[in-house]
Amino acid sequence: TEIPSDMNEEIAAWREKLIEMAAEGDDELTEKFFDEGTLSRDDILKGLNEGMAANNFVPVLCGSAELGTGISDLLDILSELCPAPGRESEPLEDGDPIPYDDKGAFSGFVYKTSIDKFSGKISFLKVVSGVLKAGEVYNTRTDKKERISKVYNINGKSLKETTELVAGDLGAVVKLESVHTNGTISGVSSKIHFKPLALPPPVHTLAISAENQKDEDKMNDYLHRISEQDLTFTIGFDEETKETVIAGMGEMHINSIFEKLLNESKIKVLTRKPRIPYRETITKSAEAEYAHKKQTGGHGQYAKVFIRVKPLKRGEDFEMTNDTKGGSISRGYFPGIEKGLREAMQEGFLAGYPLVDISVSVFDGKEHPVDSSEMAFKLAAKNALRQACEKCGPTLLEPMVNLTIYVEDQYLGDVLSDLSSKRGRVQDQSPIGGGIQSIKAVVPQGELLTYAIDMKSLTSGTGAYEIEFSHYDPVSGKVAQDIIAASQKEA
């Protein structure tokens, strides 16, 4: 197709930019460009090739699926500009990178997994060293032996059987049950592990259940298969909150999975905000005593404990010491005392969330030669800790996350204002080029349950962010009162 004459000037300006970009890919070409003011076609391709290999830029192509345009341009870019396999050695998790070489033992990296209803599990891989043929291979992560019956070339969506794949080839094998995405397979038993793909962590979290309770197991099986194929989607059961929790890259990502589930399995999913795993702790020391007495027809129950409770540093969880003197409590009862203390901690004091970072000293007690038992001391210790908590300044802890946001300059003010409303603390803000700002903040996890939706609204869908757990912080005032009230309402 000929370029319209009225666009010649615009095309020339963009071509000049392309030449300048190519010149930056190689020092010799930079000098040549300054001397001659332009570059030949071969020089442009060389410069762009070097720049692509160095990851200095990413080509942007235009096309239309409806009109079928842009495909040949994409193939030309892949053929002429993308670096050939083997230009760089394949990095390992630990150790020196392995060069691409078709000599020596076979090794390959699984970069994608797909589950097909006819073929079963398909592992897509690239061969790093040696030659892959039908036969036995090892999953280096588990040292489990797997059998490859057929080897395939990839042709679009279809697989074409072949006799072998050599170093640098992309291909596929089927029914390697122990092998997953980011796995390494080898022709011999080996401990090498290729560096996994750097995938973004999921950021949008939901608690889910099947609309029809009978479909719960089928729903979980389907979503677990999806999570094996798509590492940016996770599913798990939270033992603490008793919820099935999923996470993905955003609303659209998760909704597309639910649509597939509905279309393929006729299962409708109900969603809600997940419960936040709050914690409780104490802020000062206190002492307490408790006597457990119970008299029945036969043997009674008797145990008395004296405890001293004090806070520990954040993250130290729990410690118990036996500071009794003169054998006032037999050593055989201390496992029961520890069980009672741990049960009381698990049940919480303020809002039913686990107590953490507590030190308990058992410094005295009494026992009965007939009526005392491990169970009696367990109940005495449990109630003693409850009484101590009343006097030692119990407080709630909320999980804090490190939030990294990437946003265009024009939306910076709105995003910072929103962070402030979410009790976020901005740690750093810096430009990263291209009119993009990076913001790093520490924010309560409970404020970010719908952040994927908020970010889309604030930035017209252009913003992105990453989240990772940081630590627990005390929370008080109205926020704490609301959390306690919500917990009591659920109970």
N, C-alpha and C positions, 0 to 999 in steps of 0.2 A: 504494500500500500504506500502510495506517495504521500510525503508530508505536505500538508496544506501550506501554500506560500505565506499566508499571514502568520504562520507559526515559526518561520525560519529563524527569526531573531531569538525567540525564546529557546528553541532547540540549540542554537549556537551557544547561548549562555550556559545551558545545562551541560553541554559537551565540554565547555571550558572548565566547569567545576569537576567533571569526571576526569579530565586530564590532570588537573591539580591533585586530585585524590590519588590517581595512579602514580604520580611523581613522588608522593610521600611514601609509597610502598618500598622504594629502593633508593639508596644513597646516590648511586650512579645516575639513575633516572632524574633525581632531584637536580643534580648539576647540569644534566643535559637539558632539562626543562628551562633552567635559568639562562643557559647559553643560547638556546634556539627558540624559546618561547612556546614550543609545542612538542608533541610526541607523536611518533608513528603508531599505526594500529598495533603492531607487534609489541612496541614498547608499552602501550597502554595495557594490553593484556598481561604482559609480564609484571607491571607495577600493581595491577589489580590482584593478580594471582598471589604476589608476595604479601600484599596487604590483607587478603583473605586468610592466608596461612598464619599471619601474625595476629589475627582476630582484631584488626584495627578498625574494621567497618563491617556493616551487614548490608548487602544489597536489598533494595526494596523494588519489587516488581509489581506491575499492574496487570490484571486479567479479569476475565468474566467467565464464570462457570456456565452461565446461560448461553453465552455466545461462543464458548469454546475457545476463547483467545487467551494468550499468555503462557500456554503449556510449552510451546517451542522455545520461548524466551527462557523459561525456567530450566529446561533441559540444556540449553546452550550455556547458561550460567554454571550449572552443575558440571558440564563437560569441560568448559574452558577456564573457569575461574577457581573452582573448589580444589583444594590441595588433594593430591592422589593419596590413597591409603599407604601408610608406611613412611610418610614424610616425617612424622614425629613418632617416637616410640610410645607404646601403651603404658601409662603410669600404673603402678601398683599401690595398694594401701600402705605397704611397708617394703622398702627395698628399691633397687634401681629399676627404671622402666625397662620393659622388654621390647626389643626392636621387632618390626614386622619382617618375618623371614620364613619361607616355606620349607626350610630345612629344620631338622630336629623334631622334638616331640610336639604333638598338637596341643594348643591351648586356645581357648576362645572365651569371649565375653557375651553374656546374654543381656541384650539391651531392651528386650520387650517380650511380654508374654501375652498370648491370646488363647481364649478357650472357645473352640468351635464345636457346635453340637454334632458334627459328623466326624471330624478328625480328632477331637479331644483337645488336649493341651498342646499348644504350639509354642516352641521357644525360638525366638528370632535371635541370631547371634552374628558376631563378626569374628572371623578367624584371625588370630594374632600371630601364631607361629605354627609351623608344620602344615599337615594336610588332614582334613576331616573326611573320613570315609565311614561307611556302615561298620559297626563293631562296638566294643566296650569303651566307655569313657567314665571319668570320675568327677563327681561333684566335689570340688576341693574344699567347700565350706563344711561338708559333713563327712567327707571321704567315702561317700556311698557310691557304689558302682551302678551305672545305668547302661542300658543296651539301646543303641541307635540302629534301627532297622533300615531307615531310608534317609537320604539327605536331599534337601530341596534348594533350588534357586528361587528367588522371589521375583515375581513378575506382576507388579501392581497388587491386586488382591489375590491373585492366584499363585499357587506353588507348583513349580515344575521339577520333577525328579531329576537328579543328576548323580554322577558317580562319586564326585568329590568336590570339596571346597578348599581353596588354598589361601595362604596368608593374604589378608586384605579383602577377601570376599565377604559379602553379607549373604546369609542363607538362613535356613530354618530346619529344625528337627522336631519330631513329635513325641509325645508321651514320655517326657522326662519328668516323672512325678516329683522328685525331690529338688528339682532345679527351679529357681525363681528369677525374676528380673533382678539385675545387678549381680547375678551369680557368675562364677567362673567354672568352666569345665576343662578337663585336661585328659590327654591320652594315657597319662601315668598318674599314680597316686602322688599328689603334690600339695604343698601348703601355700601356693601362690594365690593371691586374691587381687584381681584387677580393681582399680579405683572405681567406686560406684558413680552413677550419674548424679550430678548435682541438681536435684529436683527441689522446687520450692515446697516448704512445709504447708500442709492444709491450714486454712485460716478461718473457715466458716463452720461452726459446730452446731449440731442439733441432736436432741434426744428423740428417738423414734420408736414406734410400735406399729404393728399391722392393724388395720381397721378391723379385720376379722382375726380374733385371737388364734384360730386354728391355722392361720397362714404364717404365724410367727417364725416357725422353723424354716419354712420354704423361703421367707423373706431374708432371714439371716444367711442361709446357704447361698442365695443369689448374690447378696451384697458382698459376702466374703470372696466369691469368685471375681466380682468386679474389682475389689481391692487388690487382688493378686495381679490383675491386668493393668490397673491404674494406680501407681504408687502415690499419686496426689489425692487419693481417696482412702480413708481409713474407717474401720468399724471395730468396735470393741464393747465389752460389757464392763461398766464401772461398778465394781463390788461395793464401793462405799455408798453410791447413790442409787444402786439397783436399777440402772438405766442402760439401755443399748444406745451408744453414742456414736454418731458418724461425724466425719469432718471432710470438707472438700475445699476447692479453691474459690467458691462463691455460690450464690443462689442459682445461677444458670447451670453451673457444673452439676450441682446436686439434683436440681429439677430434671435435667436430662437423664440422669440415672434412674430417677423415680418413674419417668415416662417409659423408659425401656422396660422396667420391672412391671409396670401396668400393662403394657402392650404384649409382652412375652409371657407373663405369668398371671395376669389378671389380679394382681395384688396391689391394693391401695395402702399407702403409708401415711400415718398420722405423725405430725412433727410438733415439737415444743422446744422451748429454751431448755438447755440442760441445767441441772442443779450445779451450783458452784461448790467445790470442795473446801468450804471454810474450815478453820481449826479454832480451838480455844486454848488458852494458856493462862498462867498466873503471873502476877507482877510483884508479889512480895511473899515473904516467908510467914509461916503460921504453924501452930501445933494443934493436934486434935487427938482425942481418944474415943474409943467406942467399944462397948461391951456387947457382945452378941449372946443373948440368953434365950433359951427355949426349952421348956419342960414338957415332955410328952409322957405317955404311959410307961415306956421303957427308959432307955438312956436319954438324957437331955442333950442339949447343945450349949457349949460354953466356950467363949474365946474373948479376950480383951487385948487390944493393941493400943499403943501410944506411938504416934508418928509425927515427924517434923518434915514439913514440905517447903521446898524453896525452888525458885525458877532457875532453869538452865539457859545457856546461850541458845540462840535460835538455831535449830537444826540438830541439837543433841538428843532430842526425843525423850528418853526416859532412863533413869538409873535408880536402883534401889540398893540400900546398904543395911546390913544387920549391925546395929550399934547397941544391941542389948548386952547387959552384963549379968553374970551369975546364972546364965541359962534360964532366964525368966520365960523364954519361949523356946521350945525344942526345935532343933534345926530341921526336923522333918516337917514342920508346919510352914516353913518359909515358901516352898513352892505354891502352897495354897494362898499365902499372903500376896505373893506376886501376881497370881491369877486374879485375885480380887481387885488389886490396884489397876491392872491392865483392863479389866472389864469396866471399872468405873471411868477410866480414861477414854475408852472407846465410846461409852454412852454419853460423855460430855456432861457439862453442868449448866451452861447458859442456854444453849439452843440445840443440844443434841449432837453437836459436832465433836470429833475426837479431841481430847486434851493432849497437848504435846509440850515437850521441853520442860519436864518436871523431874525434880530429884526428891525421892522419899527416903527418909531415914527412919527405920523402925528402932526406937530406942528403949522401949519397955513393953511389958505385957504380962498377962496372967493366963494360966491354963489350968484345967481340971484333970485329975488323973483318969477319970472315967468319961466325962462328958465332952472333952475337947476332941476336935477332929480337924482334918485339913479343910473340910467344907465350912466348919464354924469359923476358922481363922480367915478363910476367903471372904465370907460375908462381913466379918468384923472389919477387915482391911478396906473393903469396898465402901462401907458406910463411913469409916473414919476419913477416907479421902474426900468424900462428899462434904462432910462437916468442915474439913480444912479449907476446901474451896470457898466456902462462905466468907472466910476471913482473910484470904490471900489475894484479893484483887483480881478476880477472873476477868478476862477480856477476850474479845474475838480477834482472830487473825484472818486476813483475806489474802488470797493468792495474787501476787503482782507479776506482770509479764513485761518483758522487753518488747516494745513495739517499734518497728522501723517502717517509716512511711516514705513513699516516693511520689511526689506530687508536683504538678506544674506551678511555676511562679505565681500565676494568676489566682490559684486556689489556696496559697499558703496561709493567708490571714484567716480564712474560714476554717481550715483544718486546725490551726493553732487554737482558735477560739473554741472549737469543739473539744479539743483535748483538755482544755482548761475546765470545761463544763463536766468532763468525765473524771475529774480529780487526777488528771495526768500530770506528770512532772517531766518537762522537756529537758533532756540531757545534752542534746547537740542538734545543731541545725547548720547545714552546709550545702552549697550548690555543687552538683556533680556533673554539670555540663548539659548542653542542649535545652536550657530553660527548665531543668528539673532540680528540685530541692529534696535533700534527704533529711528527714526528721527522726531523731531517736528519742524515745520517751519511755518512762516507766508508768504503767497504767494498771489499775485494778482489773483483774480478769472479768469480774462481774459487770463492768461497764462496757465490755466489748462483745457481748453476745450477738449483737446485730450489727457489728461494725462493717461487715461486708456490704450491707444495705446502706449504712450511713456514708461509707466512703464513696459508693456509687453516686449517691445523691449530692454529696459535697463537691465532687470533682467531675461531674457529668460522665462518669464511667472511665475516667482516664487515670485515676490514682491506683496505687498498688501498695501492699504492706505485707510484713512478715511478723510473726509472733513467736516468742519462746518463753517458757516459764523462767521467772527470775528468783523470787523468794516470797516469804510471807511477812506481812506488815500488820501491826495492830490497827484496829478500826474502832472508833468510838462515836459517841453522839447519836444524832438522828439516824445515820447510816446503820450503826450497830442495832439500834432499836428496831429499824425496819427489817433487818435480817432476822432478828430473834422473833419478831411478830410473824414473819412469813414462815419460819420454821415451825412455830407453834400451831399455825393454821394448817400446815400440811400434816402435822401429827394428829 
